[in-house]
Amino acid sequence: MKKKPLIGIAGNILIMDGGKFPGMKRAYVNNDYVESIELCGGNAIIIPAKASHDELVSLLELLDGLVLSGGYDIAPDLYGEEPLPQQDFNYKEVDLFYIDLLKIARDLKKPVLGICKGMQAINVAFGGSLFQDLKVQKEGAFKHSQDALRYQASHKVDIIPETFLSKCFPGEIRVNSFHHQAVKEVAPDFQVAAVALDGVVEAIEYTGDHLMVGVQWHPEMMASFGNKQMQTFFQMFIEKCERK
């Protein structure tokens, strides 16, 4: 039986703000990530946001690919800015964990998929910047934090030709959207791979010698509810993770 690629999912930390244990920290990822990876040909393992650099190196050497999940806003000092009033809660230790993972994955040439905050972390880790709030910083931006079921698409995205994404999707797709921050200056050695009709960057890709792709939408939410386009996207990413 063919061995399925082992895909690590960068975990997050949820701080409980009510119930019996206010202030308790929980290590988690939303189960849509696990379901999508398992459904599309991989085995998922959650990486807790606490490991040391050396431990992460040892762990990533065992993995075939890495997925960075969504989460809180990224601390703006990590891309050289002071916080605007619209900047939401950030957990800098998690941000630094993401950045460490990304740099290790790049050095080990492990395929990477960043989703929502995961895409933003890719951009910041390698020298790019973010809009802290689209509503006040990006003229003409439409609503990017939908009030609809998580698996329902809310706006169009144009896919840039001759990118990895163009092999996964037709030229135009509809995606879901749950963010108020986005890529501003694209990191060196990365290119835009998809853009919304209002000009907001919806995907970036590494131009180097292995796959590192970030998408601003949540394909795992759509794939786990049967969206065939997003399932194909996960399948093609996981195929890139197969060891030759």
PASEBA-1860 file (N, C-alpha, C; in nm, 3 decimals):
! residues 244
1> MKKKPLIG> 0.084/-0.120/0.000/0.000/0.000/0.000/0.088/0.125/0.000 ~ 0.055/0.219/-0.088/0.133/0.341/-0.099/0.123/0.423/0.030 ~ 0.238/0.470/0.077/0.242/0.551/0.198/0.194/0.692/0.170 ~ 0.101/0.741/0.251/0.051/0.876/0.233/0.152/0.978/0.286 ~ 0.167/1.091/0.218/0.256/1.196/0.270/0.210/1.243/0.408 ~ 0.307/1.270/0.493/0.278/1.318/0.629/0.287/1.470/0.629 ~ 0.173/1.535/0.653/0.162/1.680/0.644/0.148/1.739/0.784 ~ 0.241/1.824/0.821/0.232/1.893/0.949/0.144/2.016/0.938
9> IAGNILIM> 0.059/2.036/1.037/-0.023/2.157/1.044/0.025/2.239/1.162 ~ 0.068/2.362/1.136/0.114/2.449/1.245/-0.003/2.480/1.337 ~ 0.011/2.443/1.463/-0.095/2.465/1.558/-0.102/2.609/1.605 ~ -0.209/2.639/1.674/-0.231/2.773/1.726/-0.257/2.763/1.876 ~ -0.267/2.877/1.942/-0.302/2.880/2.084/-0.427/2.965/2.101 ~ -0.528/2.907/2.160/-0.654/2.976/2.186/-0.661/3.009/2.335 ~ -0.679/3.137/2.365/-0.693/3.180/2.504/-0.841/3.187/2.539 ~ -0.884/3.105/2.632/-1.025/3.099/2.669/-1.065/3.228/2.741
17> DGGKFPGM> -1.178/3.286/2.699/-1.221/3.412/2.760/-1.351/3.399/2.840 ~ -1.390/3.277/2.868/-1.512/3.256/2.946/-1.520/3.112/2.994 ~ -1.636/3.073/3.042/-1.655/2.938/3.092/-1.588/2.916/3.226 ~ -1.558/2.792/3.257/-1.500/2.757/3.386/-1.352/2.788/3.397 ~ -1.286/2.805/3.283/-1.140/2.819/3.285/-1.094/2.942/3.207 ~ -1.137/3.061/3.244/-1.093/3.181/3.171/-0.942/3.199/3.180 ~ -0.883/3.234/3.067/-0.739/3.251/3.062/-0.662/3.126/3.028 ~ -0.728/3.010/3.030/-0.659/2.885/2.995/-0.620/2.887/2.848
25> KRAYVNND> -0.501/2.837/2.818/-0.454/2.829/2.680/-0.476/2.688/2.625 ~ -0.533/2.683/2.506/-0.558/2.555/2.440/-0.480/2.548/2.308 ~ -0.410/2.438/2.289/-0.343/2.412/2.162/-0.447/2.354/2.066 ~ -0.455/2.410/1.945/-0.561/2.364/1.856/-0.533/2.396/1.710 ~ -0.603/2.325/1.622/-0.631/2.369/1.486/-0.776/2.332/1.459 ~ -0.843/2.409/1.374/-0.978/2.372/1.336/-0.975/2.241/1.259 ~ -1.073/2.157/1.282/-1.071/2.022/1.226/-1.085/2.020/1.075 ~ -1.132/2.130/1.013/-1.141/2.135/0.867/-1.004/2.111/0.803
33> YVESIELC> -0.896/2.157/0.867/-0.761/2.135/0.812/-0.729/1.985/0.808 ~ -0.755/1.920/0.919/-0.727/1.776/0.928/-0.811/1.700/0.828 ~ -0.942/1.730/0.823/-1.032/1.659/0.733/-0.991/1.676/0.588 ~ -0.953/1.797/0.549/-0.917/1.822/0.409/-0.791/1.747/0.369 ~ -0.692/1.746/0.456/-0.568/1.673/0.427/-0.595/1.523/0.417 ~ -0.670/1.471/0.512/-0.700/1.327/0.512/-0.786/1.289/0.391 ~ -0.883/1.375/0.358/-0.972/1.349/0.245/-0.897/1.349/0.112 ~ -0.790/1.428/0.104/-0.724/1.452/-0.024/-0.591/1.380/-0.038
41> GGNAIIIP> -0.567/1.279/0.045/-0.454/1.191/0.021/-0.336/1.203/0.114 ~ -0.348/1.280/0.222/-0.238/1.293/0.316/-0.273/1.243/0.455 ~ -0.173/1.232/0.539/-0.191/1.209/0.682/-0.151/1.336/0.756 ~ -0.235/1.379/0.849/-0.213/1.507/0.917/-0.155/1.486/1.056 ~ -0.063/1.574/1.094/-0.010/1.577/1.231/-0.004/1.724/1.274 ~ -0.051/1.753/1.394/-0.054/1.890/1.443/0.077/1.922/1.516 ~ 0.138/2.034/1.480/0.263/2.076/1.543/0.230/2.181/1.649 ~ 0.252/2.151/1.777/0.218/2.249/1.881/0.310/2.370/1.879
49> AKASHDEL> 0.253/2.484/1.913/0.328/2.610/1.908/0.412/2.629/2.033 ~ 0.505/2.539/2.055/0.589/2.550/2.175/0.729/2.493/2.154 ~ 0.748/2.419/2.046/0.874/2.347/2.028/0.991/2.444/2.006 ~ 1.109/2.402/2.049/1.230/2.481/2.026/1.271/2.470/1.880 ~ 1.363/2.556/1.838/1.410/2.554/1.700/1.467/2.417/1.664 ~ 1.553/2.362/1.748/1.613/2.232/1.716/1.509/2.122/1.709 ~ 1.409/2.128/1.796/1.301/2.029/1.792/1.221/2.041/1.663 ~ 1.198/2.165/1.619/1.124/2.185/1.494/1.203/2.136/1.374
57> VSLLELLD> 1.334/2.156/1.374/1.417/2.103/1.266/1.403/1.951/1.259 ~ 1.414/1.885/1.373/1.404/1.739/1.377/1.267/1.692/1.329 ~ 1.163/1.764/1.368/1.027/1.727/1.329/1.004/1.748/1.180 ~ 1.046/1.863/1.127/1.023/1.887/0.985/1.103/1.793/0.896 ~ 1.216/1.744/0.945/1.290/1.645/0.867/1.208/1.518/0.846 ~ 1.117/1.489/0.938/1.033/1.371/0.928/0.909/1.393/0.842 ~ 0.869/1.520/0.824/0.746/1.552/0.753/0.771/1.566/0.603 ~ 0.662/1.550/0.526/0.670/1.565/0.381/0.622/1.701/0.334
65> GLVLSGGY> 0.547/1.772/0.418/0.496/1.903/0.382/0.443/1.974/0.504 ~ 0.414/2.103/0.487/0.372/2.187/0.599/0.255/2.274/0.557 ~ 0.153/2.280/0.643/0.041/2.372/0.626/0.039/2.468/0.744 ~ 0.032/2.598/0.714/0.019/2.700/0.818/-0.126/2.743/0.825 ~ -0.187/2.725/0.941/-0.328/2.757/0.958/-0.348/2.905/0.985 ~ -0.476/2.948/0.987/-0.511/3.086/1.018/-0.502/3.114/1.166 ~ -0.538/3.236/1.206/-0.531/3.271/1.348/-0.537/3.421/1.370 ~ -0.482/3.465/1.482/-0.483/3.605/1.520/-0.402/3.690/1.421
73> DIAPDLYG> -0.417/3.822/1.431/-0.335/3.915/1.353/-0.186/3.894/1.385 ~ -0.102/3.930/1.289/0.043/3.925/1.310/0.091/4.055/1.372 ~ 0.180/4.045/1.470/0.234/4.163/1.537/0.301/4.255/1.435 ~ 0.259/4.382/1.424/0.309/4.469/1.317/0.457/4.504/1.328 ~ 0.516/4.495/1.448/0.659/4.525/1.457/0.743/4.423/1.381 ~ 0.685/4.305/1.350/0.758/4.204/1.275/0.776/4.244/1.129 ~ 0.699/4.343/1.083/0.724/4.398/0.950/0.749/4.548/0.955 ~ 0.799/4.594/1.071/0.852/4.729/1.083/0.751/4.840/1.096
81> EEPLPQQD> 0.631/4.810/1.151/0.528/4.912/1.165/0.479/4.921/1.309 ~ 0.423/5.037/1.341/0.354/5.056/1.468/0.206/5.019/1.451 ~ 0.140/4.976/1.559/0.001/4.930/1.544/-0.098/5.043/1.520 ~ -0.186/5.024/1.423/-0.299/5.114/1.401/-0.410/5.080/1.502 ~ -0.505/5.170/1.523/-0.617/5.140/1.613/-0.697/5.017/1.569 ~ -0.695/4.986/1.441/-0.774/4.873/1.390/-0.701/4.739/1.402 ~ -0.576/4.741/1.444/-0.502/4.616/1.465/-0.567/4.536/1.577 ~ -0.600/4.410/1.547/-0.663/4.323/1.646/-0.558/4.252/1.731
89> FNYKEVDL> -0.606/4.167/1.820/-0.520/4.093/1.912/-0.414/4.015/1.835 ~ -0.292/4.017/1.886/-0.187/3.931/1.830/-0.118/3.854/1.942 ~ -0.064/3.742/1.905/0.007/3.653/1.998/0.146/3.633/1.938 ~ 0.240/3.717/1.978/0.368/3.725/1.908/0.446/3.594/1.915 ~ 0.433/3.521/2.024/0.505/3.393/2.034/0.461/3.297/1.923 ~ 0.332/3.299/1.889/0.283/3.215/1.779/0.337/3.265/1.646 ~ 0.341/3.398/1.628/0.397/3.455/1.505/0.541/3.410/1.485 ~ 0.621/3.416/1.591/0.762/3.377/1.581/0.776/3.227/1.555
97> FYIDLLKI> 0.687/3.148/1.610/0.682/3.004/1.583/0.655/2.979/1.435 ~ 0.558/3.050/1.378/0.529/3.037/1.235/0.651/3.074/1.151 ~ 0.714/3.185/1.184/0.828/3.232/1.106/0.944/3.134/1.115 ~ 0.968/3.079/1.232/1.074/2.979/1.249/1.044/2.856/1.163 ~ 0.920/2.808/1.169/0.880/2.693/1.087/0.905/2.719/0.939 ~ 0.867/2.836/0.894/0.879/2.869/0.752/1.024/2.870/0.707 ~ 1.111/2.926/0.787/1.252/2.934/0.748/1.317/2.795/0.749 ~ 1.276/2.713/0.843/1.326/2.575/0.844/1.276/2.499/0.721
105> ARDLKKPV> 1.148/2.515/0.691/1.089/2.447/0.574/1.157/2.491/0.445 ~ 1.189/2.620/0.435/1.260/2.669/0.316/1.397/2.604/0.306 ~ 1.470/2.599/0.418/1.605/2.541/0.417/1.601/2.392/0.384 ~ 1.496/2.324/0.430/1.482/2.180/0.404/1.410/2.152/0.272 ~ 1.362/2.258/0.206/1.290/2.247/0.080/1.164/2.161/0.092 ~ 1.092/2.183/0.200/0.966/2.115/0.221/0.853/2.199/0.159 ~ 0.761/2.139/0.085/0.648/2.215/0.032/0.566/2.277/0.144 ~ 0.520/2.400/0.122/0.446/2.475/0.224/0.319/2.532/0.163
113> LGICKGMQ> 0.209/2.521/0.237/0.084/2.588/0.204/0.044/2.674/0.322 ~ 0.037/2.806/0.301/-0.008/2.898/0.405/-0.150/2.943/0.376 ~ -0.235/2.938/0.477/-0.376/2.971/0.460/-0.411/3.090/0.550 ~ -0.468/3.194/0.489/-0.511/3.316/0.559/-0.394/3.377/0.636 ~ -0.393/3.372/0.769/-0.277/3.422/0.843/-0.150/3.350/0.798 ~ -0.162/3.223/0.761/-0.046/3.149/0.714/0.018/3.211/0.592 ~ -0.064/3.262/0.500/-0.010/3.334/0.385/0.057/3.463/0.428 ~ -0.006/3.536/0.518/0.051/3.661/0.566/0.184/3.635/0.637
121> AINVAFGG> 0.192/3.524/0.712/0.316/3.489/0.780/0.428/3.460/0.681 ~ 0.395/3.392/0.571/0.495/3.368/0.466/0.551/3.500/0.417 ~ 0.461/3.594/0.388/0.505/3.722/0.334/0.593/3.798/0.434 ~ 0.554/3.799/0.560/0.631/3.869/0.663/0.764/3.800/0.689 ~ 0.763/3.668/0.695/0.884/3.592/0.726/0.997/3.621/0.627 ~ 0.961/3.651/0.503/1.063/3.667/0.399/1.074/3.811/0.348 ~ 1.026/3.906/0.431/1.056/4.046/0.405/0.945/4.131/0.348 ~ 0.823/4.081/0.343/0.711/4.160/0.295/0.638/4.231/0.408
129> SLFQDLKV> 0.532/4.304/0.374/0.454/4.377/0.474/0.305/4.353/0.453 ~ 0.225/4.405/0.546/0.080/4.383/0.545/0.003/4.513/0.557 ~ -0.117/4.515/0.499/-0.216/4.613/0.538/-0.270/4.570/0.675 ~ -0.262/4.657/0.774/-0.315/4.620/0.906/-0.467/4.616/0.907 ~ -0.529/4.694/0.819/-0.675/4.692/0.810/-0.714/4.743/0.671 ~ -0.775/4.656/0.593/-0.809/4.690/0.456/-0.907/4.807/0.447 ~ -1.000/4.811/0.540/-1.106/4.912/0.534/-1.049/5.053/0.538 ~ -0.945/5.075/0.617/-0.890/5.210/0.631/-0.764/5.233/0.546
137> QKEGAFKH> -0.700/5.126/0.500/-0.572/5.143/0.430/-0.577/5.113/0.281 ~ -0.677/5.041/0.236/-0.682/5.001/0.094/-0.806/5.063/0.029 ~ -0.783/5.170/-0.045/-0.895/5.240/-0.109/-0.968/5.147/-0.206 ~ -1.099/5.144/-0.195/-1.180/5.063/-0.285/-1.196/4.918/-0.245 ~ -1.134/4.878/-0.134/-1.146/4.738/-0.091/-1.290/4.707/-0.053 ~ -1.339/4.591/-0.098/-1.473/4.552/-0.059/-1.467/4.465/0.066 ~ -1.579/4.412/0.108/-1.588/4.335/0.233/-1.512/4.203/0.219 ~ -1.411/4.184/0.303/-1.332/4.061/0.299/-1.352/3.974/0.422
145> SQDALRYQ> -1.445/4.011/0.507/-1.480/3.927/0.622/-1.629/3.898/0.614 ~ -1.661/3.788/0.550/-1.800/3.761/0.513/-1.887/3.724/0.633 ~ -2.014/3.756/0.620/-2.116/3.711/0.715/-2.200/3.606/0.645 ~ -2.141/3.488/0.633/-2.206/3.377/0.564/-2.143/3.248/0.616 ~ -2.203/3.136/0.585/-2.148/3.007/0.627/-2.006/2.993/0.574 ~ -1.921/2.928/0.653/-1.777/2.932/0.626/-1.739/2.865/0.494 ~ -1.820/2.773/0.445/-1.785/2.702/0.322/-1.844/2.769/0.198 ~ -1.918/2.878/0.215/-1.979/2.947/0.101/-1.885/3.055/0.047
153> ASHKVDII> -1.875/3.063/-0.086/-1.791/3.164/-0.149/-1.859/3.300/-0.143 ~ -1.777/3.406/-0.132/-1.834/3.540/-0.123/-1.782/3.637/-0.229 ~ -1.666/3.608/-0.292/-1.618/3.700/-0.395/-1.528/3.626/-0.495 ~ -1.504/3.692/-0.607/-1.423/3.635/-0.714/-1.274/3.659/-0.691 ~ -1.195/3.571/-0.748/-1.049/3.584/-0.749/-0.999/3.549/-0.889 ~ -0.911/3.631/-0.941/-0.846/3.602/-1.069/-0.713/3.532/-1.044 ~ -0.692/3.419/-1.110/-0.569/3.342/-1.097/-0.468/3.388/-1.202 ~ -0.345/3.413/-1.160/-0.240/3.459/-1.250/-0.186/3.340/-1.331
161> PETFLSKC> -0.176/3.355/-1.463/-0.124/3.244/-1.546/0.019/3.205/-1.510 ~ 0.054/3.082/-1.543/0.188/3.028/-1.528/0.234/3.028/-1.383 ~ 0.142/2.999/-1.294/0.172/2.979/-1.152/0.126/2.839/-1.113 ~ 0.166/2.794/-0.994/0.115/2.667/-0.944/-0.037/2.671/-0.934 ~ -0.091/2.784/-0.887/-0.236/2.794/-0.874/-0.307/2.781/-1.008 ~ -0.244/2.828/-1.115/-0.307/2.818/-1.247/-0.317/2.674/-1.295 ~ -0.238/2.585/-1.236/-0.249/2.442/-1.267/-0.361/2.376/-1.186 ~ -0.402/2.444/-1.079/-0.503/2.388/-0.989/-0.644/2.439/-1.020
169> FPGEIRVN> -0.652/2.563/-1.069/-0.780/2.630/-1.087/-0.792/2.688/-1.228 ~ -0.916/2.711/-1.273/-0.935/2.790/-1.395/-0.897/2.935/-1.369 ~ -0.910/3.019/-1.470/-0.864/3.158/-1.458/-0.935/3.241/-1.355 ~ -1.059/3.205/-1.321/-1.137/3.280/-1.223/-1.211/3.182/-1.134 ~ -1.207/3.205/-1.003/-1.279/3.121/-0.908/-1.350/3.210/-0.807 ~ -1.438/3.151/-0.730/-1.502/3.221/-0.619/-1.455/3.156/-0.488 ~ -1.427/3.242/-0.390/-1.368/3.194/-0.265/-1.443/3.251/-0.145 ~ -1.424/3.188/-0.030/-1.474/3.244/0.095/-1.372/3.345/0.148
177> SFHHQAVK> -1.406/3.418/0.254/-1.318/3.529/0.294/-1.343/3.567/0.439 ~ -1.236/3.558/0.521/-1.247/3.587/0.664/-1.122/3.660/0.712 ~ -1.096/3.779/0.659/-0.976/3.852/0.699/-0.999/4.002/0.687 ~ -0.923/4.078/0.766/-0.925/4.223/0.750/-0.785/4.277/0.720 ~ -0.685/4.188/0.724/-0.549/4.223/0.685/-0.514/4.151/0.555 ~ -0.409/4.199/0.487/-0.370/4.139/0.360/-0.229/4.182/0.324 ~ -0.172/4.115/0.226/-0.038/4.148/0.177/-0.037/4.289/0.120 ~ 0.062/4.368/0.160/0.082/4.502/0.104/0.201/4.496/0.008
185> EVAPDFQV> 0.323/4.497/0.060/0.441/4.479/-0.023/0.476/4.330/-0.026 ~ 0.486/4.275/-0.146/0.515/4.133/-0.161/0.662/4.109/-0.130 ~ 0.690/4.003/-0.055/0.827/3.970/-0.016/0.915/3.945/-0.138 ~ 1.045/3.981/-0.129/1.138/3.945/-0.236/1.136/3.795/-0.261 ~ 1.155/3.756/-0.385/1.156/3.615/-0.427/1.018/3.551/-0.423 ~ 0.912/3.634/-0.413/0.775/3.585/-0.423/0.702/3.662/-0.531 ~ 0.597/3.602/-0.585/0.516/3.666/-0.687/0.369/3.654/-0.650 ~ 0.289/3.748/-0.699/0.145/3.740/-0.681/0.092/3.628/-0.769
193> AAVALDGV> 0.006/3.543/-0.711/-0.050/3.430/-0.785/-0.201/3.440/-0.804 ~ -0.265/3.530/-0.729/-0.409/3.553/-0.744/-0.443/3.687/-0.684 ~ -0.546/3.752/-0.739/-0.585/3.884/-0.692/-0.736/3.898/-0.699 ~ -0.795/3.965/-0.600/-0.938/3.994/-0.601/-0.966/4.110/-0.696 ~ -1.092/4.129/-0.729/-1.129/4.233/-0.825/-1.104/4.373/-0.771 ~ -1.088/4.388/-0.639/-1.056/4.519/-0.581/-0.907/4.542/-0.567 ~ -0.827/4.449/-0.619/-0.682/4.464/-0.616/-0.613/4.401/-0.497 ~ -0.689/4.345/-0.403/-0.628/4.280/-0.286/-0.559/4.151/-0.330
201> VEAIEYTG> -0.435/4.134/-0.286/-0.359/4.012/-0.318/-0.422/3.893/-0.246 ~ -0.456/3.789/-0.322/-0.524/3.673/-0.266/-0.436/3.548/-0.263 ~ -0.319/3.554/-0.328/-0.227/3.440/-0.321/-0.088/3.486/-0.363 ~ 0.013/3.424/-0.303/0.152/3.447/-0.341/0.222/3.312/-0.353 ~ 0.330/3.311/-0.432/0.409/3.189/-0.450/0.557/3.224/-0.450 ~ 0.635/3.134/-0.396/0.781/3.144/-0.396/0.833/3.120/-0.537 ~ 0.927/3.201/-0.580/0.984/3.186/-0.714/1.111/3.101/-0.713 ~ 1.145/3.045/-0.598/1.264/2.962/-0.585/1.241/2.820/-0.631
209> DHLMVGVQ> 1.320/2.729/-0.575/1.329/2.594/-0.631/1.240/2.491/-0.564 ~ 1.145/2.533/-0.482/1.047/2.438/-0.431/0.917/2.512/-0.405 ~ 0.809/2.438/-0.377/0.676/2.497/-0.367/0.653/2.559/-0.229 ~ 0.621/2.687/-0.230/0.575/2.757/-0.111/0.466/2.852/-0.159 ~ 0.342/2.824/-0.123/0.228/2.898/-0.174/0.140/2.941/-0.058 ~ 0.088/3.063/-0.066/-0.004/3.113/0.035/-0.133/3.160/-0.031 ~ -0.246/3.127/0.030/-0.376/3.174/-0.019/-0.447/3.246/0.094 ~ -0.518/3.354/0.059/-0.581/3.436/0.161/-0.716/3.380/0.205
217> WHPEMMAS> -0.777/3.299/0.121/-0.906/3.239/0.158/-0.884/3.111/0.239 ~ -0.994/3.041/0.270/-0.986/2.919/0.351/-1.032/2.798/0.269 ~ -0.942/2.741/0.187/-0.981/2.626/0.105/-1.020/2.504/0.188 ~ -0.963/2.492/0.308/-0.995/2.375/0.391/-1.142/2.375/0.434 ~ -1.200/2.493/0.457/-1.341/2.502/0.494/-1.430/2.459/0.379 ~ -1.390/2.495/0.258/-1.468/2.461/0.140/-1.447/2.314/0.101 ~ -1.323/2.267/0.108/-1.293/2.129/0.070/-1.362/2.029/0.162 ~ -1.363/2.057/0.291/-1.422/1.963/0.386/-1.574/1.953/0.371
225> FGNKQMQT> -1.634/2.050/0.300/-1.777/2.046/0.273/-1.806/2.007/0.128 ~ -1.707/1.948/0.060/-1.732/1.887/-0.069/-1.700/1.971/-0.191 ~ -1.639/2.090/-0.176/-1.605/2.171/-0.291/-1.495/2.103/-0.372 ~ -1.526/2.064/-0.495/-1.434/1.984/-0.576/-1.310/2.063/-0.617 ~ -1.325/2.192/-0.645/-1.209/2.272/-0.683/-1.108/2.277/-0.569 ~ -1.156/2.298/-0.447/-1.065/2.309/-0.334/-1.006/2.174/-0.296 ~ -1.083/2.067/-0.318/-1.027/1.934/-0.296/-0.915/1.905/-0.395 ~ -0.935/1.946/-0.520/-0.829/1.928/-0.620/-0.703/2.007/-0.581
233> FFQMFIEK> -0.723/2.127/-0.528/-0.610/2.209/-0.484/-0.530/2.136/-0.375 ~ -0.599/2.082/-0.274/-0.530/2.007/-0.170/-0.462/1.883/-0.227 ~ -0.528/1.814/-0.318/-0.469/1.694/-0.378/-0.339/1.728/-0.452 ~ -0.340/1.838/-0.526/-0.221/1.875/-0.602/-0.109/1.923/-0.510 ~ -0.142/1.989/-0.400/-0.040/2.024/-0.303/0.019/1.899/-0.240 ~ -0.065/1.806/-0.200/-0.018/1.684/-0.134/0.066/1.601/-0.231 ~ 0.031/1.599/-0.358/0.114/1.529/-0.457/0.255/1.588/-0.462 ~ 0.266/1.720/-0.445/0.398/1.784/-0.441/0.479/1.742/-0.319
241> CERK> 0.409/1.694/-0.216/0.475/1.653/-0.093/0.524/1.508/-0.097 ~ 0.485/1.433/-0.200/0.524/1.292/-0.207/0.674/1.280/-0.229 ~ 0.735/1.194/-0.152/0.879/1.171/-0.166/0.908/1.087/-0.288 ~ 1.005/1.130/-0.366/1.038/1.059/-0.490/1.124/0.936/-0.461
END
